[in-house]
């Protein structure tokens, strides 16, 4: 089965105090809703020894949705020499956003904090190549009790934006696994199984199922693969 490509890219400013509570929390929530393979965050997806520049560039360009985590220090973050990091053409956050915008991806500013702490940056405060970010509708995550509402709402909005995300969410929400199977092959024989979104495969298994229709639609309750002999 081909590996699923990520659909959501989480862009964030690492190595500082810019609402550092949020990116991992967002990653955890979205991975729980859509599956780990649907969400790309450098700190989770890059392995030791990976050549990160081409990987980051490929993911930033190809993921249909980018969430740009913007905390109170995001706009003014500085390099060691005191220059603003966004003014550096090689700044990774800037490059990620530029690639996503250039490829026509949906770029969502994710404002991390209360309304009196953080707002969407103005176009004149951003380098020209990412200035369109200022005109994108933002989503706000406020720390505290409202996260119980805003985090699930973020996942719902993303599922509405990208049909494949909605499909993955429905698949994870099911208590069983919907599959196609030939009715005559469910008594401990090899069965043809096709979980949602996957290619058919033959499995030598003991199959416990409920609701077997005349057309072979099955909700699999338990699929125990037999050991190879």
C-alpha positions in Angstrom: 0.0 0.0 0.0 1.5 3.4 -0.9 2.4 5.6 2.0 -0.1 8.4 2.6 1.3 11.9 2.1 0.7 14.6 4.8 -2.1 17.0 4.2 -1.5 19.6 6.9 1.8 21.4 7.4 2.4 23.0 10.8 4.7 26.0 10.5 6.0 27.4 13.8 8.9 29.4 15.2 11.0 27.0 17.3 13.7 27.6 19.9 12.0 30.3 21.9 9.1 31.3 24.0 6.6 32.2 21.2 3.6 30.4 22.5 5.6 27.2 22.6 2.7 25.4 24.3 0.7 25.4 21.0 2.4 23.6 18.1 2.7 20.3 19.9 -0.8 20.5 21.2 -2.2 21.3 17.7 -0.2 18.4 16.3 -1.5 16.0 18.9 -5.1 17.1 18.3 -5.0 16.9 14.5 -3.1 13.6 14.5 -5.8 12.1 16.8 -8.5 13.3 14.4 -7.0 12.5 11.1 -4.1 10.1 11.8 -0.4 10.8 12.2 0.3 10.5 8.5 -2.0 13.4 7.8 0.0 16.0 9.8 3.6 17.3 9.2 5.5 19.0 11.9 9.3 19.1 11.6 9.9 18.2 15.3 7.9 15.0 14.9 8.4 14.0 11.3 12.1 14.6 10.7 14.3 11.8 11.8 17.9 12.0 13.0 20.2 12.3 10.0 17.4 13.4 7.6 18.5 16.1 5.0 15.9 18.6 6.2 16.0 21.4 3.6 14.5 19.4 0.7 12.1 17.6 3.0 10.8 20.9 4.5 10.5 22.5 1.1 8.7 19.5 -0.4 6.2 19.3 2.4 5.6 23.1 2.5 5.0 23.1 -1.2 2.8 20.0 -1.4 0.6 20.0 1.7 -2.8 21.5 0.7 -3.1 23.3 4.1 -0.5 25.2 6.1 -1.2 26.3 9.6 1.1 29.3 10.5 1.4 29.4 14.3 1.7 33.0 15.2 2.4 33.9 18.9 3.1 37.2 20.5 6.8 37.1 19.6 6.5 35.7 16.1 6.7 39.0 14.2 9.5 40.6 16.2 11.7 37.5 16.7 15.4 38.4 16.2 18.6 36.7 15.2 21.6 36.9 17.5 22.8 40.0 15.7 19.6 41.8 16.5 18.1 41.7 13.0 14.5 40.6 12.6 14.4 36.9 11.6 11.6 37.5 9.0 13.9 39.9 7.1 16.3 37.1 6.4 15.4 35.5 3.0 16.8 32.2 4.3 14.6 32.1 7.5 12.8 28.8 7.4 9.5 30.1 8.6 9.5 32.8 5.9 10.5 30.2 3.2 7.8 27.7 4.3 5.1 30.4 4.0 6.5 31.7 0.7 6.4 28.2 -0.8 2.9 27.4 0.4 1.6 30.7 -1.0 3.4 30.3 -4.3 1.9 26.9 -4.8 -1.6 28.1 -4.2 -2.1 26.2 -0.9 -4.5 27.3 1.7 -2.4 29.2 4.3 -4.2 29.7 7.6 -2.8 32.1 10.2 -3.2 30.4 13.6 -3.2 33.1 16.3 -1.9 31.8 19.6 -3.2 34.0 22.4 -6.0 36.3 23.5 -7.1 39.2 21.3 -5.2 41.7 23.4 -2.0 39.7 23.0 -1.9 38.9 19.3 -3.5 39.9 16.0 -2.9 39.2 12.4 0.2 41.1 11.1 -0.3 44.0 8.8 1.0 43.6 5.2 3.6 46.4 5.7 5.0 44.5 8.6 5.8 41.4 6.5 8.3 40.8 3.7 6.7 41.3 0.3 6.8 37.6 -0.6 4.7 36.6 2.4 2.6 39.8 2.7 -0.5 38.0 1.4 -0.6 36.1 4.7 -2.1 39.3 6.2 -5.2 38.9 4.1 -5.9 35.3 5.0 -8.7 34.6 7.4 -7.2 33.6 10.7 -8.2 31.1 13.4 -7.5 31.9 17.1 -6.5 29.5 19.8 -6.7 30.9 23.3 -5.0 29.1 26.1 -7.2 27.9 28.9 -10.7 26.4 29.0 -11.7 27.6 25.5 -9.2 25.2 23.9 -11.8 22.5 24.5 -13.9 24.3 21.9 -11.4 25.9 19.6 -9.2 22.9 19.0 -12.0 20.6 17.9 -13.4 23.5 15.8 -10.1 23.8 14.0 -10.2 20.1 13.1 -13.8 20.5 11.8 -12.8 23.5 9.7 -9.9 21.6 8.2 -12.1 18.7 7.3 -14.4 21.1 5.5 -11.5 22.5 3.5 -10.0 19.2 2.3 -12.2 16.3 1.3 -9.4 13.8 2.0 -9.2 15.0 5.6 -12.9 14.5 6.0 -12.5 11.0 4.7 -9.8 10.2 7.1 -11.7 11.6 10.0 -14.8 9.5 9.2 -12.6 6.5 8.9 -11.1 7.1 12.4 -14.5 7.9 13.9 -16.0 4.5 13.0 -16.1 1.9 15.8 -15.5 -0.9 13.3 -13.8 -1.1 9.9 -16.0 -0.9 6.9 -14.9 -3.4 4.3 -16.0 -5.3 1.2 -16.0 -9.0 1.5 -17.4 -11.9 -0.5 -20.2 -13.4 1.7 -19.0 -16.9 1.0 -15.6 -16.3 2.3 -16.2 -15.3 5.9 -16.0 -18.6 7.7 -12.3 -18.6 8.6 -11.2 -18.7 5.0 -9.1 -16.2 3.1 -11.2 -13.1 2.7 -11.0 -10.1 0.4 -10.7 -7.0 2.6 -10.8 -3.4 1.6 -10.7 -0.9 4.4 -11.8 2.6 3.4 -9.4 4.3 1.2 -7.1 1.3 0.6 -6.6 -1.2 -2.1 -8.1 -4.7 -1.8 -5.9 -7.3 -0.2 -6.4 -11.0 0.6 -6.0 -11.9 4.3 -5.9 -15.4 5.7 -7.8 -14.6 8.9 -10.5 -15.5 11.3 -13.3 -12.9 10.8 -15.8 -11.9 13.3 -18.4 -9.6 11.8 -21.9 -8.2 12.2 -24.3 -6.9 9.6 -23.4 -8.9 6.5 -25.6 -7.7 3.7 -26.4 -9.5 0.4 -23.9 -7.4 -1.4 -21.1 -8.2 1.0 -20.9 -5.0 3.0 -19.4 -5.9 6.4 -18.6 -4.1 9.6 -15.5 -5.9 10.8 -15.5 -6.3 14.6 -12.4 -8.5 14.9 -9.9 -9.6 12.3 -7.3 -12.0 13.7 -4.6 -12.8 11.2 -3.5 -16.4 11.2 0.2 -17.0 11.9 2.2 -18.0 8.9 3.2 -21.7 8.8 
